[in-house]
């Protein structure tokens, strides 16, 4: 309510009985007062709103799990580094697990203490944190902890296990002194160079195999040089996988027999015109498709049972020629990510079975081709059973 306004006196007017001009002036004055009060109230409301918004942000933490080969954050209510560590140890929710968020930190890891001083978080955990798992598991759980505490406001982390500093536990990471997330983001090994192996001399039998694999979509046109090099070996393996033969990578009797009658692979699903890809988990094959015709069929290795490649419909959201995996501290060249840290990428070891952290591993011989074929926004369908 506006404060009462005293009448304004004018010469020749009786006090308390203002004329028309005086009434107008009184109304203007009252309006000004009311406007000022309204602005004041609005300012208070905005200030309160801003405070509430800041408080809300302060009560929201970013907790980091893994999705494929990279860290991925999820929101949690709460504030402070101690709460962030507790939420991290608690692990992802069932709904998050269904979306392929994973934690590498052993459940039930004891938290002895968390202290923050001058941007340094000293986190004392039980020995369970470093027990079990291979070197990848250890690096991943350390990356989760460092990223979560840094997001909570402590850019440096000193890890203690049962009250003592540890060294030599996490490969290539010196935890006897404080570490930062920037350290983990910085590659400490050179980009791997493809091995150049001396190929055998041309063989007419190999050339005939290549001349069958080219029109079937396993080898590019012009690659029938008669040499049994990496590209031809990969093509033979992809053919065996698609045809559900023994995955030997060698043209044995059954492979040769099937080559004589085989047809070009066809997409498992029907899509729109343009480029797309299918990842067939049961066959361990990826199909690169243009206008509903298979452009190339390639042998891949998808996620192992503990970190499976999630079936579903996705889209390529980036193309990264040199992708560094922060949690696993390794290079993933020619990466084409399509959901979180899950991507097509080159890898030195591509077994015939699922073995990755969720990504679609490809041999050196074909990874660049997939990278060049892919486009931002290209659909990728992961199929469990084809």
C-alpha positions, 0 to 999 in steps of 0.5 A: 500500500502506498504511503498517504500523500499530503495535499499540496497548497497553492496560492488562492486555494483553501487548504484541504480543497485542492483545485484541478491542477493540485489534484493532478499533481497529487496523483502524479506524486502518488503514482511516482511513490507507488512506482518507486515502491513497486520497483523496490519490491521488484528489486527485492524479488529479483535479488531473492530470486538470484539468491535462490538461483545461486543457492540452487546451483550451490546445492547441485553437484556434478558427479562423474562416472564413465560412458564408454571411454570418457567421463560423463557427469550426472547431477546430484543434490548437495554441496561441498566436496565431502558430499560430492565424494559420498555421492560418487562412491554411492555410484550411478542410479539404476536409471543411469546404468540403463543409459550406460553410465558406469562406475569403476569405484568398488562399491562400499569403499570406506571414506575415512575423511575429506578435508579441503584447504586452499583448493586442495582436497585431501581425500582419505579412502579405504584400501578397497579403492585400490583393490581388484581390477586391472590398470584400466580400472584403477585409472578410471576410478582415479579419474572419477575422483579427481574430476568430481572433487575438482568440479566441487571446487577443489582443483587439486587432490591429494589421495590417501589410502588408510591415512598414507600416501601411495605411489606406483598404484596408478600407471603413469600417475604420480599420486604421492603428491597432489594431482589435477584434472589438467594432468589427466587431460594432458597426453603423456604418450605419443600418438601411436603410429601404424605398424608397417609390416612387410607384405608378402609378394603378390599371389594369384589366389589372394587376388581372386579372393580380393576380386570377390570381396570388392563387389561384396563390399568388404574391400574398396575398388582397386585394392586387388593387388594380390597381397595379403595385407592388413586390409585384406585380412580384415576384409576376410574376417568381416566376411566370415563374421557376416556369414557366421563362419569360423572367425579365423581370418584365413580363407579356409575351405568353408570360407572359399565355398561361401565366397563363391555364392555370397551376396552383398550384405544388406542393412538389417533395418530400413532407413532414410536416404543418405548415410547411416551406420549399423553396429551388429553386436551379435556378428561383431560387424559394422555396416556403413550404409548409403541410400540403403545400400551397404557401402562397406562391411567391417569387422569390429569389437564392441563392448565386453559384457561388463561394459556393453555397447548399448543397443539403440538409435543414436547420431554422430555428434563429433569427428575427432581425429585425435581423441584422448581418453582421460580415464584410460589415458590412451589415444583413440584415433579417428574417433566418431562418437555417437553417444557419450564417450562411445565411438567408432575409433581405431585401436591396436587390438581388435579381437574377434569378440566384444572386448572394449569399454563400450566403444566400437573398435576398428582395425587400423586398416579401416578406421580412417575410412569410417572417419571419412565416411561419417558425417555429423548427425549421421544416424547410428543404430546399434542392434543386439541381434541381427 
